[in-house]
Amino acid sequence: MSWTYRVRKKAINAAEIEYGIIEYYTTAESDGWTENLMAPISIVAPDDPLTLDELRWQLMAMLRALDEPILEDKD
């Protein structure tokens, strides 16, 4: 299985549409995505600034998702 981030579009009602970043994954059998919108987060020890690289990677991957086709929620 591999995963990345993508933009999801979901109609809330007739007047509102929600856009958000979600985790998108592919397997040999099918593709899918997480239901909850993602927020970049990194929990680190105060003396460990090197783990900010993980947060930087998440943010860059989320930005790349803006260049991919938008996934539409059919619910």
PDB file of N, CA, C and O in Angstrom:
ATOM      1  N   MET A   1       0.845  -1.174   0.000  1.00  0.00           N
ATOM      2  CA  MET A   1       0.000   0.000   0.000  1.00  0.00           C
ATOM      3  C   MET A   1       0.892   1.239   0.000  1.00  0.00           C
ATOM      4  O   MET A   1       1.922   1.284   0.672  1.00  0.00           O
ATOM      5  N   SER A   2       0.478   2.228  -0.758  1.00  0.00           N
ATOM      6  CA  SER A   2       1.158   3.515  -0.715  1.00  0.00           C
ATOM      7  C   SER A   2       0.114   4.604  -0.474  1.00  0.00           C
ATOM      8  O   SER A   2      -1.070   4.416  -0.751  1.00  0.00           O
ATOM      9  N   TRP A   3       0.562   5.725   0.038  1.00  0.00           N
ATOM     10  CA  TRP A   3      -0.378   6.798   0.310  1.00  0.00           C
ATOM     11  C   TRP A   3       0.268   8.147   0.072  1.00  0.00           C
ATOM     12  O   TRP A   3       1.492   8.282   0.049  1.00  0.00           O
ATOM     13  N   THR A   4      -0.583   9.136  -0.103  1.00  0.00           N
ATOM     14  CA  THR A   4      -0.180  10.518  -0.275  1.00  0.00           C
ATOM     15  C   THR A   4      -1.335  11.391   0.195  1.00  0.00           C
ATOM     16  O   THR A   4      -2.285  10.880   0.788  1.00  0.00           O
ATOM     17  N   TYR A   5      -1.277  12.658  -0.047  1.00  0.00           N
ATOM     18  CA  TYR A   5      -2.370  13.556   0.284  1.00  0.00           C
ATOM     19  C   TYR A   5      -3.090  13.973  -0.985  1.00  0.00           C
ATOM     20  O   TYR A   5      -2.478  14.055  -2.050  1.00  0.00           O
ATOM     21  N   ARG A   6      -4.389  14.238  -0.880  1.00  0.00           N
ATOM     22  CA  ARG A   6      -5.188  14.761  -1.992  1.00  0.00           C
ATOM     23  C   ARG A   6      -6.211  15.737  -1.439  1.00  0.00           C
ATOM     24  O   ARG A   6      -6.485  15.761  -0.239  1.00  0.00           O
ATOM     25  N   VAL A   7      -6.771  16.539  -2.332  1.00  0.00           N
ATOM     26  CA  VAL A   7      -7.854  17.452  -1.966  1.00  0.00           C
ATOM     27  C   VAL A   7      -9.171  16.719  -2.159  1.00  0.00           C
ATOM     28  O   VAL A   7      -9.387  16.078  -3.188  1.00  0.00           O
ATOM     29  N   ARG A   8     -10.062  16.815  -1.157  1.00  0.00           N
ATOM     30  CA  ARG A   8     -11.390  16.210  -1.239  1.00  0.00           C
ATOM     31  C   ARG A   8     -12.432  17.318  -1.267  1.00  0.00           C
ATOM     32  O   ARG A   8     -12.326  18.300  -0.532  1.00  0.00           O
ATOM     33  N   LYS A   9     -13.439  17.156  -2.122  1.00  0.00           N
ATOM     34  CA  LYS A   9     -14.553  18.089  -2.234  1.00  0.00           C
ATOM     35  C   LYS A   9     -15.811  17.358  -1.781  1.00  0.00           C
ATOM     36  O   LYS A   9     -16.085  16.248  -2.237  1.00  0.00           O
ATOM     37  N   LYS A  10     -16.577  17.979  -0.885  1.00  0.00           N
ATOM     38  CA  LYS A  10     -17.779  17.333  -0.369  1.00  0.00           C
ATOM     39  C   LYS A  10     -18.884  18.372  -0.237  1.00  0.00           C
ATOM     40  O   LYS A  10     -18.678  19.438   0.343  1.00  0.00           O
ATOM     41  N   ALA A  11     -20.053  18.058  -0.774  1.00  0.00           N
ATOM     42  CA  ALA A  11     -21.209  18.943  -0.628  1.00  0.00           C
ATOM     43  C   ALA A  11     -21.773  18.777   0.775  1.00  0.00           C
ATOM     44  O   ALA A  11     -22.144  17.672   1.171  1.00  0.00           O
ATOM     45  N   ILE A  12     -21.837  19.860   1.521  1.00  0.00           N
ATOM     46  CA  ILE A  12     -22.410  19.843   2.867  1.00  0.00           C
ATOM     47  C   ILE A  12     -23.921  19.957   2.767  1.00  0.00           C
ATOM     48  O   ILE A  12     -24.654  19.231   3.439  1.00  0.00           O
ATOM     49  N   ASN A  13     -24.379  20.865   1.929  1.00  0.00           N
ATOM     50  CA  ASN A  13     -25.804  21.024   1.605  1.00  0.00           C
ATOM     51  C   ASN A  13     -25.853  21.743   0.258  1.00  0.00           C
ATOM     52  O   ASN A  13     -24.828  21.879  -0.409  1.00  0.00           O
ATOM     53  N   ALA A  14     -27.031  22.202  -0.144  1.00  0.00           N
ATOM     54  CA  ALA A  14     -27.167  22.828  -1.465  1.00  0.00           C
ATOM     55  C   ALA A  14     -26.383  24.131  -1.587  1.00  0.00           C
ATOM     56  O   ALA A  14     -26.080  24.562  -2.699  1.00  0.00           O
ATOM     57  N   ALA A  15     -26.051  24.763  -0.469  1.00  0.00           N
ATOM     58  CA  ALA A  15     -25.394  26.065  -0.508  1.00  0.00           C
ATOM     59  C   ALA A  15     -23.923  26.034  -0.088  1.00  0.00           C
ATOM     60  O   ALA A  15     -23.227  27.039  -0.231  1.00  0.00           O
ATOM     61  N   GLU A  16     -23.433  24.895   0.429  1.00  0.00           N
ATOM     62  CA  GLU A  16     -22.071  24.853   0.955  1.00  0.00           C
ATOM     63  C   GLU A  16     -21.301  23.642   0.444  1.00  0.00           C
ATOM     64  O   GLU A  16     -21.813  22.524   0.395  1.00  0.00           O
ATOM     65  N   ILE A  17     -20.059  23.903   0.067  1.00  0.00           N
ATOM     66  CA  ILE A  17     -19.136  22.845  -0.348  1.00  0.00           C
ATOM     67  C   ILE A  17     -17.909  22.933   0.546  1.00  0.00           C
ATOM     68  O   ILE A  17     -17.405  24.022   0.821  1.00  0.00           O
ATOM     69  N   GLU A  18     -17.435  21.779   0.997  1.00  0.00           N
ATOM     70  CA  GLU A  18     -16.260  21.711   1.853  1.00  0.00           C
ATOM     71  C   GLU A  18     -15.094  21.159   1.047  1.00  0.00           C
ATOM     72  O   GLU A  18     -15.237  20.148   0.359  1.00  0.00           O
ATOM     73  N   TYR A  19     -13.944  21.815   1.129  1.00  0.00           N
ATOM     74  CA  TYR A  19     -12.703  21.318   0.548  1.00  0.00           C
ATOM     75  C   TYR A  19     -11.743  21.046   1.693  1.00  0.00           C
ATOM     76  O   TYR A  19     -11.711  21.792   2.672  1.00  0.00           O
ATOM     77  N   GLY A  20     -10.969  19.992   1.577  1.00  0.00           N
ATOM     78  CA  GLY A  20      -9.993  19.699   2.609  1.00  0.00           C
ATOM     79  C   GLY A  20      -8.929  18.752   2.103  1.00  0.00           C
ATOM     80  O   GLY A  20      -9.101  18.102   1.073  1.00  0.00           O
ATOM     81  N   ILE A  21      -7.841  18.678   2.823  1.00  0.00           N
ATOM     82  CA  ILE A  21      -6.753  17.747   2.518  1.00  0.00           C
ATOM     83  C   ILE A  21      -7.031  16.443   3.260  1.00  0.00           C
ATOM     84  O   ILE A  21      -7.330  16.453   4.454  1.00  0.00           O
ATOM     85  N   ILE A  22      -6.934  15.329   2.554  1.00  0.00           N
ATOM     86  CA  ILE A  22      -7.154  14.001   3.141  1.00  0.00           C
ATOM     87  C   ILE A  22      -5.981  13.096   2.780  1.00  0.00           C
ATOM     88  O   ILE A  22      -5.214  13.399   1.866  1.00  0.00           O
ATOM     89  N   GLU A  23      -5.847  11.990   3.497  1.00  0.00           N
ATOM     90  CA  GLU A  23      -4.866  10.973   3.126  1.00  0.00           C
ATOM     91  C   GLU A  23      -5.506  10.077   2.065  1.00  0.00           C
ATOM     92  O   GLU A  23      -6.621   9.585   2.240  1.00  0.00           O
ATOM     93  N   TYR A  24      -4.791   9.877   0.977  1.00  0.00           N
ATOM     94  CA  TYR A  24      -5.259   9.063  -0.141  1.00  0.00           C
ATOM     95  C   TYR A  24      -4.328   7.866  -0.266  1.00  0.00           C
ATOM     96  O   TYR A  24      -3.107   8.021  -0.249  1.00  0.00           O
ATOM     97  N   TYR A  25      -4.897   6.678  -0.390  1.00  0.00           N
ATOM     98  CA  TYR A  25      -4.050   5.490  -0.461  1.00  0.00           C
ATOM     99  C   TYR A  25      -4.448   4.601  -1.628  1.00  0.00           C
ATOM    100  O   TYR A  25      -5.597   4.604  -2.070  1.00  0.00           O
ATOM    101  N   THR A  26      -3.484   3.848  -2.113  1.00  0.00           N
ATOM    102  CA  THR A  26      -3.716   2.881  -3.175  1.00  0.00           C
ATOM    103  C   THR A  26      -3.202   1.517  -2.722  1.00  0.00           C
ATOM    104  O   THR A  26      -2.156   1.410  -2.081  1.00  0.00           O
ATOM    105  N   THR A  27      -3.947   0.497  -3.065  1.00  0.00           N
ATOM    106  CA  THR A  27      -3.522  -0.873  -2.811  1.00  0.00           C
ATOM    107  C   THR A  27      -3.633  -1.637  -4.127  1.00  0.00           C
ATOM    108  O   THR A  27      -4.095  -1.087  -5.127  1.00  0.00           O
ATOM    109  N   ALA A  28      -3.223  -2.871  -4.131  1.00  0.00           N
ATOM    110  CA  ALA A  28      -3.340  -3.690  -5.332  1.00  0.00           C
ATOM    111  C   ALA A  28      -4.802  -3.885  -5.714  1.00  0.00           C
ATOM    112  O   ALA A  28      -5.118  -4.023  -6.896  1.00  0.00           O
ATOM    113  N   GLU A  29      -5.699  -3.897  -4.725  1.00  0.00           N
ATOM    114  CA  GLU A  29      -7.118  -4.154  -4.979  1.00  0.00           C
ATOM    115  C   GLU A  29      -7.918  -2.895  -5.309  1.00  0.00           C
ATOM    116  O   GLU A  29      -8.823  -2.942  -6.142  1.00  0.00           O
ATOM    117  N   SER A  30      -7.595  -1.769  -4.663  1.00  0.00           N
ATOM    118  CA  SER A  30      -8.423  -0.578  -4.865  1.00  0.00           C
ATOM    119  C   SER A  30      -7.719   0.671  -4.332  1.00  0.00           C
ATOM    120  O   SER A  30      -6.651   0.602  -3.725  1.00  0.00           O
ATOM    121  N   ASP A  31      -8.355   1.801  -4.581  1.00  0.00           N
ATOM    122  CA  ASP A  31      -7.910   3.079  -4.039  1.00  0.00           C
ATOM    123  C   ASP A  31      -8.919   3.526  -2.999  1.00  0.00           C
ATOM    124  O   ASP A  31     -10.058   3.060  -3.002  1.00  0.00           O
ATOM    125  N   GLY A  32      -8.518   4.421  -2.110  1.00  0.00           N
ATOM    126  CA  GLY A  32      -9.449   4.934  -1.120  1.00  0.00           C
ATOM    127  C   GLY A  32      -8.862   6.131  -0.415  1.00  0.00           C
ATOM    128  O   GLY A  32      -7.751   6.568  -0.712  1.00  0.00           O
ATOM    129  N   TRP A  33      -9.625   6.653   0.524  1.00  0.00           N
ATOM    130  CA  TRP A  33      -9.131   7.790   1.277  1.00  0.00           C
ATOM    131  C   TRP A  33      -9.730   7.820   2.663  1.00  0.00           C
ATOM    132  O   TRP A  33     -10.737   7.173   2.949  1.00  0.00           O
ATOM    133  N   THR A  34      -9.081   8.591   3.513  1.00  0.00           N
ATOM    134  CA  THR A  34      -9.563   8.739   4.875  1.00  0.00           C
ATOM    135  C   THR A  34     -10.766   9.671   4.881  1.00  0.00           C
ATOM    136  O   THR A  34     -10.907  10.508   3.989  1.00  0.00           O
ATOM    137  N   GLU A  35     -11.624   9.535   5.870  1.00  0.00           N
ATOM    138  CA  GLU A  35     -12.820  10.366   5.966  1.00  0.00           C
ATOM    139  C   GLU A  35     -12.527  11.722   6.598  1.00  0.00           C
ATOM    140  O   GLU A  35     -13.149  12.719   6.231  1.00  0.00           O
ATOM    141  N   ASN A  36     -11.601  11.772   7.531  1.00  0.00           N
ATOM    142  CA  ASN A  36     -11.344  13.003   8.264  1.00  0.00           C
ATOM    143  C   ASN A  36     -10.354  13.885   7.529  1.00  0.00           C
ATOM    144  O   ASN A  36      -9.393  13.401   6.930  1.00  0.00           O
ATOM    145  N   LEU A  37     -10.600  15.186   7.583  1.00  0.00           N
ATOM    146  CA  LEU A  37      -9.658  16.128   7.006  1.00  0.00           C
ATOM    147  C   LEU A  37      -8.383  16.122   7.831  1.00  0.00           C
ATOM    148  O   LEU A  37      -8.420  15.934   9.047  1.00  0.00           O
ATOM    149  N   MET A  38      -7.257  16.330   7.165  1.00  0.00           N
ATOM    150  CA  MET A  38      -5.964  16.262   7.821  1.00  0.00           C
ATOM    151  C   MET A  38      -5.465  17.669   8.142  1.00  0.00           C
ATOM    152  O   MET A  38      -5.728  18.618   7.404  1.00  0.00           O
ATOM    153  N   ALA A  39      -4.758  17.782   9.231  1.00  0.00           N
ATOM    154  CA  ALA A  39      -4.055  19.007   9.587  1.00  0.00           C
ATOM    155  C   ALA A  39      -2.604  18.620   9.836  1.00  0.00           C
ATOM    156  O   ALA A  39      -2.339  17.587  10.452  1.00  0.00           O
ATOM    157  N   PRO A  40      -1.657  19.435   9.366  1.00  0.00           N
ATOM    158  CA  PRO A  40      -0.262  19.079   9.628  1.00  0.00           C
ATOM    159  C   PRO A  40       0.029  19.142  11.122  1.00  0.00           C
ATOM    160  O   PRO A  40      -0.337  20.106  11.794  1.00  0.00           O
ATOM    161  N   ILE A  41       0.683  18.121  11.631  1.00  0.00           N
ATOM    162  CA  ILE A  41       1.005  18.088  13.055  1.00  0.00           C
ATOM    163  C   ILE A  41       2.289  17.300  13.251  1.00  0.00           C
ATOM    164  O   ILE A  41       2.527  16.291  12.588  1.00  0.00           O
ATOM    165  N   SER A  42       3.092  17.769  14.154  1.00  0.00           N
ATOM    166  CA  SER A  42       4.287  17.037  14.527  1.00  0.00           C
ATOM    167  C   SER A  42       4.517  17.259  16.012  1.00  0.00           C
ATOM    168  O   SER A  42       4.640  18.400  16.459  1.00  0.00           O
ATOM    169  N   ILE A  43       4.576  16.195  16.769  1.00  0.00           N
ATOM    170  CA  ILE A  43       4.815  16.273  18.206  1.00  0.00           C
ATOM    171  C   ILE A  43       6.274  15.917  18.447  1.00  0.00           C
ATOM    172  O   ILE A  43       6.727  14.822  18.115  1.00  0.00           O
ATOM    173  N   VAL A  44       6.987  16.849  19.022  1.00  0.00           N
ATOM    174  CA  VAL A  44       8.429  16.661  19.183  1.00  0.00           C
ATOM    175  C   VAL A  44       8.851  16.991  20.604  1.00  0.00           C
ATOM    176  O   VAL A  44       8.149  17.696  21.328  1.00  0.00           O
ATOM    177  N   ALA A  45      10.005  16.472  20.989  1.00  0.00           N
ATOM    178  CA  ALA A  45      10.621  16.854  22.261  1.00  0.00           C
ATOM    179  C   ALA A  45      11.223  18.246  22.095  1.00  0.00           C
ATOM    180  O   ALA A  45      11.700  18.583  21.011  1.00  0.00           O
ATOM    181  N   PRO A  46      11.207  19.059  23.150  1.00  0.00           N
ATOM    182  CA  PRO A  46      11.720  20.431  23.037  1.00  0.00           C
ATOM    183  C   PRO A  46      13.160  20.518  22.545  1.00  0.00           C
ATOM    184  O   PRO A  46      13.536  21.520  21.936  1.00  0.00           O
ATOM    185  N   ASP A  47      13.964  19.510  22.790  1.00  0.00           N
ATOM    186  CA  ASP A  47      15.371  19.559  22.383  1.00  0.00           C
ATOM    187  C   ASP A  47      15.641  18.779  21.093  1.00  0.00           C
ATOM    188  O   ASP A  47      16.791  18.431  20.825  1.00  0.00           O
ATOM    189  N   ASP A  48      14.621  18.497  20.294  1.00  0.00           N
ATOM    190  CA  ASP A  48      14.789  17.682  19.089  1.00  0.00           C
ATOM    191  C   ASP A  48      14.257  18.408  17.851  1.00  0.00           C
ATOM    192  O   ASP A  48      13.224  18.010  17.312  1.00  0.00           O
ATOM    193  N   PRO A  49      14.933  19.459  17.388  1.00  0.00           N
ATOM    194  CA  PRO A  49      14.424  20.209  16.241  1.00  0.00           C
ATOM    195  C   PRO A  49      14.492  19.448  14.925  1.00  0.00           C
ATOM    196  O   PRO A  49      13.832  19.846  13.965  1.00  0.00           O
ATOM    197  N   LEU A  50      15.268  18.370  14.842  1.00  0.00           N
ATOM    198  CA  LEU A  50      15.384  17.624  13.593  1.00  0.00           C
ATOM    199  C   LEU A  50      14.070  16.973  13.176  1.00  0.00           C
ATOM    200  O   LEU A  50      13.868  16.707  11.991  1.00  0.00           O
ATOM    201  N   THR A  51      13.182  16.715  14.117  1.00  0.00           N
ATOM    202  CA  THR A  51      11.914  16.099  13.751  1.00  0.00           C
ATOM    203  C   THR A  51      10.989  17.090  13.046  1.00  0.00           C
ATOM    204  O   THR A  51       9.935  16.694  12.548  1.00  0.00           O
ATOM    205  N   LEU A  52      11.361  18.363  12.995  1.00  0.00           N
ATOM    206  CA  LEU A  52      10.597  19.318  12.199  1.00  0.00           C
ATOM    207  C   LEU A  52      10.665  18.974  10.713  1.00  0.00           C
ATOM    208  O   LEU A  52       9.832  19.428   9.929  1.00  0.00           O
ATOM    209  N   ASP A  53      11.658  18.174  10.327  1.00  0.00           N
ATOM    210  CA  ASP A  53      11.719  17.718   8.938  1.00  0.00           C
ATOM    211  C   ASP A  53      10.472  16.934   8.565  1.00  0.00           C
ATOM    212  O   ASP A  53      10.007  17.025   7.429  1.00  0.00           O
ATOM    213  N   GLU A  54       9.925  16.170   9.493  1.00  0.00           N
ATOM    214  CA  GLU A  54       8.702  15.419   9.212  1.00  0.00           C
ATOM    215  C   GLU A  54       7.529  16.372   8.965  1.00  0.00           C
ATOM    216  O   GLU A  54       6.746  16.157   8.039  1.00  0.00           O
ATOM    217  N   LEU A  55       7.401  17.402   9.768  1.00  0.00           N
ATOM    218  CA  LEU A  55       6.348  18.390   9.564  1.00  0.00           C
ATOM    219  C   LEU A  55       6.529  19.104   8.225  1.00  0.00           C
ATOM    220  O   LEU A  55       5.557  19.353   7.511  1.00  0.00           O
ATOM    221  N   ARG A  56       7.772  19.430   7.890  1.00  0.00           N
ATOM    222  CA  ARG A  56       8.058  20.067   6.603  1.00  0.00           C
ATOM    223  C   ARG A  56       7.647  19.142   5.456  1.00  0.00           C
ATOM    224  O   ARG A  56       7.073  19.597   4.467  1.00  0.00           O
ATOM    225  N   TRP A  57       7.941  17.844   5.587  1.00  0.00           N
ATOM    226  CA  TRP A  57       7.565  16.887   4.544  1.00  0.00           C
ATOM    227  C   TRP A  57       6.042  16.844   4.393  1.00  0.00           C
ATOM    228  O   TRP A  57       5.532  16.836   3.273  1.00  0.00           O
ATOM    229  N   GLN A  58       5.314  16.815   5.518  1.00  0.00           N
ATOM    230  CA  GLN A  58       3.850  16.792   5.457  1.00  0.00           C
ATOM    231  C   GLN A  58       3.308  18.025   4.735  1.00  0.00           C
ATOM    232  O   GLN A  58       2.433  17.912   3.876  1.00  0.00           O
ATOM    233  N   LEU A  59       3.821  19.183   5.081  1.00  0.00           N
ATOM    234  CA  LEU A  59       3.344  20.416   4.452  1.00  0.00           C
ATOM    235  C   LEU A  59       3.633  20.424   2.954  1.00  0.00           C
ATOM    236  O   LEU A  59       2.777  20.823   2.164  1.00  0.00           O
ATOM    237  N   MET A  60       4.818  19.993   2.554  1.00  0.00           N
ATOM    238  CA  MET A  60       5.164  19.952   1.135  1.00  0.00           C
ATOM    239  C   MET A  60       4.281  18.953   0.385  1.00  0.00           C
ATOM    240  O   MET A  60       3.844  19.226  -0.733  1.00  0.00           O
ATOM    241  N   ALA A  61       4.021  17.800   0.998  1.00  0.00           N
ATOM    242  CA  ALA A  61       3.148  16.806   0.364  1.00  0.00           C
ATOM    243  C   ALA A  61       1.729  17.348   0.233  1.00  0.00           C
ATOM    244  O   ALA A  61       1.061  17.087  -0.767  1.00  0.00           O
ATOM    245  N   MET A  62       1.262  18.094   1.224  1.00  0.00           N
ATOM    246  CA  MET A  62      -0.070  18.689   1.150  1.00  0.00           C
ATOM    247  C   MET A  62      -0.131  19.736   0.042  1.00  0.00           C
ATOM    248  O   MET A  62      -1.141  19.840  -0.653  1.00  0.00           O
ATOM    249  N   LEU A  63       0.933  20.509  -0.127  1.00  0.00           N
ATOM    250  CA  LEU A  63       0.967  21.488  -1.216  1.00  0.00           C
ATOM    251  C   LEU A  63       0.944  20.803  -2.583  1.00  0.00           C
ATOM    252  O   LEU A  63       0.280  21.278  -3.504  1.00  0.00           O
ATOM    253  N   ARG A  64       1.660  19.698  -2.715  1.00  0.00           N
ATOM    254  CA  ARG A  64       1.655  18.955  -3.984  1.00  0.00           C
ATOM    255  C   ARG A  64       0.257  18.427  -4.300  1.00  0.00           C
ATOM    256  O   ARG A  64      -0.096  18.276  -5.470  1.00  0.00           O
ATOM    257  N   ALA A  65      -0.539  18.146  -3.272  1.00  0.00           N
ATOM    258  CA  ALA A  65      -1.900  17.655  -3.484  1.00  0.00           C
ATOM    259  C   ALA A  65      -2.758  18.666  -4.242  1.00  0.00           C
ATOM    260  O   ALA A  65      -3.717  18.288  -4.915  1.00  0.00           O
ATOM    261  N   LEU A  66      -2.419  19.938  -4.135  1.00  0.00           N
ATOM    262  CA  LEU A  66      -3.184  20.971  -4.836  1.00  0.00           C
ATOM    263  C   LEU A  66      -3.028  20.874  -6.346  1.00  0.00           C
ATOM    264  O   LEU A  66      -3.838  21.434  -7.084  1.00  0.00           O
ATOM    265  N   ASP A  67      -2.008  20.179  -6.814  1.00  0.00           N
ATOM    266  CA  ASP A  67      -1.775  20.014  -8.249  1.00  0.00           C
ATOM    267  C   ASP A  67      -2.417  18.740  -8.804  1.00  0.00           C
ATOM    268  O   ASP A  67      -2.389  18.515 -10.014  1.00  0.00           O
ATOM    269  N   GLU A  68      -2.986  17.919  -7.948  1.00  0.00           N
ATOM    270  CA  GLU A  68      -3.616  16.662  -8.357  1.00  0.00           C
ATOM    271  C   GLU A  68      -5.117  16.876  -8.581  1.00  0.00           C
ATOM    272  O   GLU A  68      -5.675  17.858  -8.093  1.00  0.00           O
ATOM    273  N   PRO A  69      -5.776  15.969  -9.313  1.00  0.00           N
ATOM    274  CA  PRO A  69      -7.219  16.083  -9.474  1.00  0.00           C
ATOM    275  C   PRO A  69      -7.933  16.020  -8.100  1.00  0.00           C
ATOM    276  O   PRO A  69      -7.500  15.310  -7.193  1.00  0.00           O
ATOM    277  N   ILE A  70      -9.009  16.764  -7.982  1.00  0.00           N
ATOM    278  CA  ILE A  70      -9.790  16.793  -6.740  1.00  0.00           C
ATOM    279  C   ILE A  70     -10.668  15.562  -6.683  1.00  0.00           C
ATOM    280  O   ILE A  70     -11.302  15.194  -7.672  1.00  0.00           O
ATOM    281  N   LEU A  71     -10.703  14.919  -5.514  1.00  0.00           N
ATOM    282  CA  LEU A  71     -11.566  13.768  -5.296  1.00  0.00           C
ATOM    283  C   LEU A  71     -12.924  14.265  -4.819  1.00  0.00           C
ATOM    284  O   LEU A  71     -12.996  15.078  -3.898  1.00  0.00           O
ATOM    285  N   GLU A  72     -14.001  13.786  -5.435  1.00  0.00           N
ATOM    286  CA  GLU A  72     -15.331  14.229  -5.041  1.00  0.00           C
ATOM    287  C   GLU A  72     -16.013  13.161  -4.215  1.00  0.00           C
ATOM    288  O   GLU A  72     -16.117  12.006  -4.628  1.00  0.00           O
ATOM    289  N   ASP A  73     -16.476  13.561  -3.042  1.00  0.00           N
ATOM    290  CA  ASP A  73     -17.234  12.683  -2.163  1.00  0.00           C
ATOM    291  C   ASP A  73     -18.644  12.568  -2.715  1.00  0.00           C
ATOM    292  O   ASP A  73     -19.298  13.587  -2.935  1.00  0.00           O
ATOM    293  N   LYS A  74     -19.122  11.378  -2.942  1.00  0.00           N
ATOM    294  CA  LYS A  74     -20.431  11.175  -3.561  1.00  0.00           C
ATOM    295  C   LYS A  74     -21.569  11.049  -2.551  1.00  0.00           C
ATOM    296  O   LYS A  74     -22.706  10.786  -2.942  1.00  0.00           O
ATOM    297  N   ASP A  75     -21.289  11.229  -1.269  1.00  0.00           N
ATOM    298  CA  ASP A  75     -22.338  11.100  -0.236  1.00  0.00           C
ATOM    299  C   ASP A  75     -23.300  12.246  -0.263  1.00  0.00           C
ATOM    300  O   ASP A  75     -24.235  12.286   0.537  1.00  0.00           O
TER     301      ASP A  75
END
